[in-house]
Amino acid sequence: MDKLKSMALQAAKEITVKFIEAGRISPGNFNEFFAPIYGEILRTIAQDIPTEGQGKDRQAGL
């Protein structure tokens, strides 16, 4: 698993656990919510990674 996916997985786990602790998600329907949370985090992280040929200006949002 690459570093990006590992970071997204860790963040999704922490967010999901917080939702369970707050009573917004029950352990019984964990699988219904985890995948969409993970997917959204991964998509958000990936959109900020510059593709080949893009410089630091893209990263800085300039």
N, C-alpha and C positions, 0 to 999 in steps of 0.2 A: 504494500500500500504506500503510495507516495505521501510526501509530507503534507500536501494540501488536503488530501482526503482524510488523513489522520487528524489534522487540526479541526476539520469540519465535523468529524465524528465525535471528537472530544467536546466541542462546543454544543453539538446537538444533544449529547448525553447530559451535559450540565443543565441546559435549558429544560429538557424534558423532566429531569429530576426536580427542578424548581417548580415546574407546573404540577407535578405529582404532590410535592410538599404543600403547595398552596391549595390543593384540592380541585384544580382546574382539569386535571387528567387523572383517571384512576389507573392503577396498575393493570387492571383487566383490559383496558383499551389502549395500552401503551403502543402496540404495533400499528394502530390506526393513525397515530400522531407522529411517531418517531421519523418515519421515512419522509413525510413532507417537510418536517423541520430540518432534517439533514440535507435534503435536496435544495431547500431555499438558502441555507447557509453556504453550501458548496457553490451554488450559482452566484451568490453575492460575492464570495471570495474570488471566484474565477473571473468575474467581469472586471476586476481591478488589476488583473495581471496583464501586463502589456504583451502583445504578440510580437513575433520577430519583426524587427524593423522599426518598432516604436521606441522612442527614447524616454528619457526621464520626464519630459514635459507631459507625457500621457499619464505617468504615475502621479505627478503632482496636481493633475487636473487642470493644467494650463492649456 
